[in-house]
Amino acid sequence: MKGSVPFNIGSGGKKKFLITFDREGCIGAFSCSAVDEKLWEKVPEEGKVNLFGAVLNESGLYEIVLEEGQFSPDAETVCPVNVIKIKEITEEEADEWKRKYNL
């Protein structure tokens, strides 16, 4: 999405998470932005949200890697159409993700 990655994805020993978002399937309930407005930007005129700082992957999904404490995991739970997935990943997977997208 627009903007640079808003968080430092450093190696501080914190758990890393891959957040994946199917924007096309988003229905604009804005539940995710209600629990984490810094990461989920409302776009009311489109009836969608943007995952701030995310990159578009080869499958057409938006994704970002963040550390524990940089986002609300509740966004996945409150999404009524299950288009948000949050998965814990290893430090090595996080590093590979950064290399893949030149971040």
Phi and psi in degrees as GROMACS dihedral restraints (atoms count N, CA, C in turn):
[ dihedral_restraints ]
;  ai    aj    ak    al  type     phi  dphi    fc
    3     4     5     6     1   -69.3    20    10
    4     5     6     7     1   150.0    20    10
    6     7     8     9     1    94.9    20    10
    7     8     9    10     1   162.7    20    10
    9    10    11    12     1   -88.0    20    10
   10    11    12    13     1   167.2    20    10
   12    13    14    15     1   -59.0    20    10
   13    14    15    16     1   122.6    20    10
   15    16    17    18     1   -80.1    20    10
   16    17    18    19     1    -0.9    20    10
   18    19    20    21     1  -134.1    20    10
   19    20    21    22     1   150.8    20    10
   21    22    23    24     1   -81.0    20    10
   22    23    24    25     1   120.2    20    10
   24    25    26    27     1   -98.8    20    10
   25    26    27    28     1    72.2    20    10
   27    28    29    30     1   -92.7    20    10
   28    29    30    31     1  -175.7    20    10
   30    31    32    33     1  -106.4    20    10
   31    32    33    34     1    87.7    20    10
   33    34    35    36     1  -113.6    20    10
   34    35    36    37     1    15.3    20    10
   36    37    38    39     1    81.7    20    10
   37    38    39    40     1    -0.5    20    10
   39    40    41    42     1   -81.8    20    10
   40    41    42    43     1   154.7    20    10
   42    43    44    45     1   -64.7    20    10
   43    44    45    46     1   145.2    20    10
   45    46    47    48     1  -109.6    20    10
   46    47    48    49     1   147.4    20    10
   48    49    50    51     1  -135.9    20    10
   49    50    51    52     1   138.7    20    10
   51    52    53    54     1   -98.1    20    10
   52    53    54    55     1   120.2    20    10
   54    55    56    57     1  -104.6    20    10
   55    56    57    58     1   123.7    20    10
   57    58    59    60     1  -118.1    20    10
   58    59    60    61     1   137.5    20    10
   60    61    62    63     1  -135.3    20    10
   61    62    63    64     1   123.0    20    10
   63    64    65    66     1   -92.6    20    10
   64    65    66    67     1    89.9    20    10
   66    67    68    69     1   -63.9    20    10
   67    68    69    70     1   -34.4    20    10
   69    70    71    72     1   -61.1    20    10
   70    71    72    73     1   -34.9    20    10
   72    73    74    75     1   -82.1    20    10
   73    74    75    76     1    -7.3    20    10
   75    76    77    78     1   -64.7    20    10
   76    77    78    79     1   134.1    20    10
   78    79    80    81     1  -104.9    20    10
   79    80    81    82     1     2.8    20    10
   81    82    83    84     1    74.0    20    10
   82    83    84    85     1    32.8    20    10
   84    85    86    87     1   -72.9    20    10
   85    86    87    88     1   -21.0    20    10
   87    88    89    90     1    63.5    20    10
   88    89    90    91     1    19.7    20    10
   90    91    92    93     1   -63.2    20    10
   91    92    93    94     1   -40.0    20    10
   93    94    95    96     1   -63.0    20    10
   94    95    96    97     1   -43.0    20    10
   96    97    98    99     1   -71.1    20    10
   97    98    99   100     1   -23.0    20    10
   99   100   101   102     1   -67.8    20    10
  100   101   102   103     1   -31.0    20    10
  102   103   104   105     1   -96.9    20    10
  103   104   105   106     1   -15.4    20    10
  105   106   107   108     1  -156.8    20    10
  106   107   108   109     1    74.3    20    10
  108   109   110   111     1   -70.7    20    10
  109   110   111   112     1   -19.1    20    10
  111   112   113   114     1   -73.6    20    10
  112   113   114   115     1   -25.6    20    10
  114   115   116   117     1   -99.9    20    10
  115   116   117   118     1   -33.3    20    10
  117   118   119   120     1  -108.5    20    10
  118   119   120   121     1   101.8    20    10
  120   121   122   123     1   -88.0    20    10
  121   122   123   124     1   121.8    20    10
  123   124   125   126     1   -68.6    20    10
  124   125   126   127     1   137.3    20    10
  126   127   128   129     1  -129.4    20    10
  127   128   129   130     1    76.1    20    10
  129   130   131   132     1   -57.7    20    10
  130   131   132   133     1   -36.5    20    10
  132   133   134   135     1   -65.4    20    10
  133   134   135   136     1   -20.0    20    10
  135   136   137   138     1  -102.4    20    10
  136   137   138   139     1   -10.5    20    10
  138   139   140   141     1    65.9    20    10
  139   140   141   142     1    37.4    20    10
  141   142   143   144     1  -143.1    20    10
  142   143   144   145     1   176.5    20    10
  144   145   146   147     1  -123.5    20    10
  145   146   147   148     1   161.3    20    10
  147   148   149   150     1  -110.7    20    10
  148   149   150   151     1   142.2    20    10
  150   151   152   153     1   -91.2    20    10
  151   152   153   154     1   102.3    20    10
  153   154   155   156     1   -60.0    20    10
  154   155   156   157     1   128.3    20    10
  156   157   158   159     1    84.1    20    10
  157   158   159   160     1     0.4    20    10
  159   160   161   162     1   -76.9    20    10
  160   161   162   163     1   159.4    20    10
  162   163   164   165     1  -113.3    20    10
  163   164   165   166     1   153.0    20    10
  165   166   167   168     1   -86.9    20    10
  166   167   168   169     1   122.5    20    10
  168   169   170   171     1   -89.0    20    10
  169   170   171   172     1   178.1    20    10
  171   172   173   174     1   -67.4    20    10
  172   173   174   175     1   -15.3    20    10
  174   175   176   177     1   -92.7    20    10
  175   176   177   178     1     0.8    20    10
  177   178   179   180     1    84.3    20    10
  178   179   180   181     1    15.4    20    10
  180   181   182   183     1  -106.5    20    10
  181   182   183   184     1   151.5    20    10
  183   184   185   186     1   -91.2    20    10
  184   185   186   187     1   143.1    20    10
  186   187   188   189     1  -148.6    20    10
  187   188   189   190     1   156.5    20    10
  189   190   191   192     1  -153.9    20    10
  190   191   192   193     1   149.2    20    10
  192   193   194   195     1  -108.7    20    10
  193   194   195   196     1   127.8    20    10
  195   196   197   198     1  -133.2    20    10
  196   197   198   199     1   162.2    20    10
  198   199   200   201     1   -91.8    20    10
  199   200   201   202     1   155.9    20    10
  201   202   203   204     1   -51.4    20    10
  202   203   204   205     1   134.2    20    10
  204   205   206   207     1    93.4    20    10
  205   206   207   208     1   -10.2    20    10
  207   208   209   210     1   -94.6    20    10
  208   209   210   211     1    -1.1    20    10
  210   211   212   213     1  -157.3    20    10
  211   212   213   214     1   165.3    20    10
  213   214   215   216     1   -97.0    20    10
  214   215   216   217     1   118.8    20    10
  216   217   218   219     1   -66.8    20    10
  217   218   219   220     1   -12.3    20    10
  219   220   221   222     1   -65.6    20    10
  220   221   222   223     1   -20.3    20    10
  222   223   224   225     1   -57.3    20    10
  223   224   225   226     1   -38.7    20    10
  225   226   227   228     1   -65.7    20    10
  226   227   228   229     1   -43.0    20    10
  228   229   230   231     1   -68.3    20    10
  229   230   231   232     1   -39.1    20    10
  231   232   233   234     1   -83.7    20    10
  232   233   234   235     1   -12.0    20    10
  234   235   236   237     1   -67.1    20    10
  235   236   237   238     1   119.1    20    10
  237   238   239   240     1   -72.4    20    10
  238   239   240   241     1   -15.1    20    10
  240   241   242   243     1  -116.7    20    10
  241   242   243   244     1    11.2    20    10
  243   244   245   246     1    53.8    20    10
  244   245   246   247     1    44.0    20    10
  246   247   248   249     1   -97.9    20    10
  247   248   249   250     1     3.2    20    10
  249   250   251   252     1  -113.6    20    10
  250   251   252   253     1   126.1    20    10
  252   253   254   255     1  -124.3    20    10
  253   254   255   256     1   133.9    20    10
  255   256   257   258     1  -124.2    20    10
  256   257   258   259     1   121.8    20    10
  258   259   260   261     1  -129.7    20    10
  259   260   261   262     1   129.9    20    10
  261   262   263   264     1   -70.2    20    10
  262   263   264   265     1   136.2    20    10
  264   265   266   267     1  -129.0    20    10
  265   266   267   268     1   165.4    20    10
  267   268   269   270     1   -80.2    20    10
  268   269   270   271     1   166.0    20    10
  270   271   272   273     1   -59.0    20    10
  271   272   273   274     1   -40.3    20    10
  273   274   275   276     1   -64.8    20    10
  274   275   276   277     1   -41.5    20    10
  276   277   278   279     1   -64.6    20    10
  277   278   279   280     1   -37.6    20    10
  279   280   281   282     1   -65.1    20    10
  280   281   282   283     1   -41.7    20    10
  282   283   284   285     1   -64.1    20    10
  283   284   285   286     1   -41.7    20    10
  285   286   287   288     1   -63.1    20    10
  286   287   288   289     1   -40.8    20    10
  288   289   290   291     1   -60.2    20    10
  289   290   291   292     1   -45.8    20    10
  291   292   293   294     1   -61.2    20    10
  292   293   294   295     1   -42.3    20    10
  294   295   296   297     1   -64.4    20    10
  295   296   297   298     1   -42.3    20    10
  297   298   299   300     1   -57.5    20    10
  298   299   300   301     1   -38.3    20    10
  300   301   302   303     1  -105.4    20    10
  301   302   303   304     1    13.2    20    10
  303   304   305   306     1    54.0    20    10
  304   305   306   307     1    46.3    20    10
